[in-house]
Amino acid sequence: MIPKMPPREGQLGFLYIPPFRVQGMSVAGEQTVIQIPELDINFDMGHCTRASLTSDTVVLSHAHMDHLGALPYWLSQRHFQKLGPGRIVCHEQLEGPLSAMIDSWVELERQKTPYEIIPVAPGQVIPIKGSMVMKVFETDHTTLSLGYALVERRSKLKEEYRDLPQSRIKEIKASGEEITTTVEIPTIAYTGDTERCDALDSPEFRGARIMISECTFFSPEHQERAKVGKHLHIEDFRALMGTWTAPDVVLTHVSRRTSLGFAHKRIRELFDAGTQARFRLLMDHKENRRRYERQAEEAESRLMPSDAG
């Protein structure tokens, strides 16, 4: 009897949540990389996918191997393919160790791969792209860990000027008076690996349009295991889903011991129909493909000329 063929390598998870794509791979303890191509960022780099090379920034939640093990390869491949230096956003206390790890490859590869490290601390705000900024939050894992919220900043005419004619507004602006105020719109939040903590209840996480959250455990018997590893359990979402307003909550980092069927079963057991409809499992390829096909059909129907008249 000949041996079985090896299992297929993992397929990229993909969700289109207009106007953003959320794509990557995430299996607890093995690999996590979540890319938002429209913003040129990858959250974590536990596996270097071909797609991840097209974004020039990696935002690290923490330094466990399944979240950063592919970082040197990602940097090297970007250099090899002439895509420019990679940029790494990380906890300020990781800057030294990360630099040492990356620099150790110089002698091995016989080349100096360019890179940039941006150390950050909780409470810091850094620019990302256009009007988008990223806020940094402290989370609670078994090692130094950060969560992130991408926030769009828009200028808005101050309330007291809204009913004035344009000519009067121009006069006020010409006088040097500030006529606009900045409005912050939470857009995407990323928890990284964490247990329940203050960051998850922040206004930026509560108001995010898209929540990307780890959910490592689903079985009722694994609640204690989740506490020991400082991970989120599906039971934690009973409170979180009432706090978060995101219509799309993308679950990542599901343990390999949890089948997709069991994950969906637990979601049905714990949540009402409206809440169930907000969940997306990044690695549920079949359901996500059906969803994308529906989106494509709806987009095509909107483009078709009307038969009316």
N, C-alpha and C positions, 0 to 999 in steps of 0.2 A: 504494500500500500504506500503510495507516495504521500508526502506530508502536505498539509493544507497550505494554501497560499497565505501570506501574512495579511493581517487586517489592513484595511485602507487607512491611510493617515487622516488626521482630522480635517474636516471641512470648515472653511471660514463661516462663522455665523454672520448673518446679515439682516439688518432691519432698516427700512426707509421710513423715517419719521420726519416728514417735511418740516424744514428744508434740509435736514441733516441725515447722513448715513451713519449708522452705528454698526461697525463691523469688527470682527476679530475672533479670538478663540479664548475660552476661559473654562478651565477644569481645575477644581480645587487641588492644590498640592502639586500640580503638573505644569500649568502654563496659563498666563493671563496677558493678553494684549488687546486693548480696545481702541479702535481708531475712529476719529471723527474727521474724515478727509476734508470737509468744507472749512475746518478751522486749522488744518495742518498739524494736528496733535495726535499722539498715541498716549493713552493712559496705560502705563506700565509696559514692560518689554520682556515677558517671560518666554516669548517665542517670536522670532523674527519672520513674519509673513512677508510675501512679496509686496502686498499692498501697503504694509506699514512703512516701507522704504520711501514712499512718496510724501510722507509727512515729516517735516524737519525737526519736530520736537517730541521728546518723550517726557511725560509727566509721571514721576514715580510716586506711588503711594507709600511704599516701604521697601525694605531691602531683602525680603525673602527671595530665595532663588527662583521660585516659580513666577516671580514678578519682575526680575531684572536679569536673569541668567543669560538672555540673548542680547544684552546691551552692547558688549564688545563687537559681536558679529554684526549687529545693526549699524554701528558706527563704521565698521570696516567695509560693509557692503555699500553704504552710501558713498564712501570715499572711492571705492572701486568703480562704482557706476557713475562717478562724477556728478553726484547729486548735492554736493556741498556738505559742510560740517554739520553734524548732528548737535542738537541743543538738548540738554538734560536739565529738567527742573526737579529739584529734590530737597529734602529736609537739610537745613544748614549743617547739621552734624554729620551728614553723609558725604559732604563735599570732599573731604580728605581721603577717606577710604575708597570712594568711587574713582577719584583721580589716580590713586595708587593702582587700583585694579586695571584701569584702562591703560595707564602708562606701562604696566608690566608686559603688555602685548607688543610693545615697540621692539624689544629684543627678539621676541619669538617670531613676529611677522617680518622683521627687518624693514619696517616702514613706520612712520609716525603718522597716525591717523588723527586728523584735526577734530576737535570737539569743543563744546562750550558747556560749562556747568553754571546753572543759575541757582544758587542756594536760597531757600526761602524759609520763612518761619510762620507759624500760625498768626493770622491777622494781617498778613501781607497781601498786597494787591499788585499783580503784574499784568502788563499789556499782553494780549494774545494776537489778535488780528482785527484790523479795522476798529470798530467801536466796542469790540469784545475784550473784557478783562477777566482775569481769573483770581478769585479769592481763595485763600489758603486757610484750612481748618485743621485743628488737632483732632485726631480720632483716637480710638482706644483698642489697640491690638497688642500682641505679645512682644512687639518691638516698636521702635519709633515709627509712627504712621501719620499720614496726612490724608485728608479728603479735600476735594476741590469743587468750587462752583464757578461756572462760566456765566458771566453777567454782561448783558448788553447795556451800554450807557447811551441814552438818547437825550438830546437837547429839546426842551419843551418850553413853549411860551408861558411865562408866568401868568397865573390866574388873573391878576388885576389888569392885564393888558389884552386879554382875549377878545373883548368886545369893542376894542378901539379900531378905528379905520387904519388901513395900511399906512397912510400918509403920516398919521400921528405916531405910529409905532416906529417908523423910520426916523422921525424927529427925536424921539426919546433915545433910540439907539445911537444916533449921531452925537447926542449930548454926552455920551460915554457911560450912560446908565446900563446896567446889565438887565436885559429883558427876558432872558431864558434861565431855566433851571435844569439841572441834570436829573433824569429819571433812570433808575436802575431796574432792569428787567431780568430776573433770574431765568436762565435758559437751560443749561445742562448741569447736573450735579453728579459727582462721582464719589462714592463712599470709600473705595478701596476696601481692604479687609479690616473689619472693626466689629466690636460689639456695640450695643446701644450706647450712645454718648450724646453730649450736648450739641455737637455739630449737626447731627441728624434732625434736630429740632430748630435749627437756625432759620431765619426768614429766607435765606438763599436756598436752602434745601426744601423748605416747605413750599416755596413758590416756584421751584424749577419746573420748566415745561417738560423736560425729560429727566427722569431719575435713573441713573445706572448704579445698581446696588448689588453688592454680593449677597448671596443667600446660600450658604454652604450646606446647611442641614434642613431636612424636611421631616424625618421620622420623629414621632413623639418621644421615643426612647433616647434620642440624641440631644436633648436639650442641655443636659449636663456637659456633654462633650463640646457643645457650642460654647458654653461658658468657659470651660478650661482653655480652649483654643482662641477665645475672644473673637468669635465669629457670630454672624447673624443667623438665627433660626427662623423658619417660616412663621412660627408663632409670634416672633417679634413684630411682624408686619401687621398683626391685628391692630396694634396701636399706631404704627407708622403710616398705614394707608389712610387712617383718619386724619393724620396730620399733613401728609404730603398731598398736594393738589394736582400733581402731574397726571395727565391723562395716559401717559406711557411710562410704566415702571419696568425697566429692563433688568431682569435677574441674571446675574453672572456667577461664576465661581461655584457652581453646583458640583457637589462631590460625585465622583464616578460611581459610588455605591448607590446613588439615587437615579432610578430610571426616570425618563421624561413622563412616562405614564403615571408613575407614583407621584411625581411632583405636581402634575395637573390634578390628580385625585385629591391631594392634600389641599390644594388651592380651592377646589370645589367644596371641600368639607368645611373650610374655615371662613370663606368669604361669600358675601351675597353676589348676585349675578353682575351687578354694576361694577363692583370692585374686581371681580374675576376678569372682566373685560379690559381692565387697565394693565394687567400683567403681560409681559413679554419675556419668554425664555430665549436668551440669545442663541443658545445651541440647539434649539428645536427647529431643525432645518426644514422639516416637512411643513409645519404650521406656518413658519415664516415665509416659505416659498408660496404657499397658498395665499397668504396675506398680500405678498408682493404682486402676485398675478391678478388679484382683485384690484389692487391699486392701479396696475397697468391698464386693465380693462376700463376702469372708471376714467382714467386719463384719456384713453383713446376715444371713449364715447363723448367726452367733452369737446374733443377736437373735430368730431364728425359734424358736417353741415346738417342743419335741421331740415326735416322734410316739410315743416310747416310753411304754408304760403306758397 
